[in-house]
Amino acid sequence: MRVQQQQVNAAERDEFARLLGPAEVAEWLGVSVAWVRDHATRKSPRIPAVKAGKLLRFRPVDVQGFIKHYWRSGDLEVYRD
């Protein structure tokens, strides 16, 4: 029961974490803001974003998921479209 409660608390923390702007994500990933916007606004976005009008915001858990998906053994995986 205790482990289950810890998992629920962790999920709630991720769900209500402060949203990041494109500049913060770009700094985190070491890329340009234009690169972040491009990868978030594609027909099939690589980085999930929350859109509020023209604003883009990112959940830290989604950025971490992007990193885990595209990062392998210290080398950035080659993107394939």
Secondary structure as UniProt FT lines:
FT   HELIX           2..15
FT   HELIX           22..29
FT   HELIX           33..40
FT   STRAND          50..52
FT   TURN            53..54
FT   STRAND          55..58
FT   HELIX           60..70
FT   STRAND          71..72
FT   TURN            73..74
FT   STRAND          75..76
//
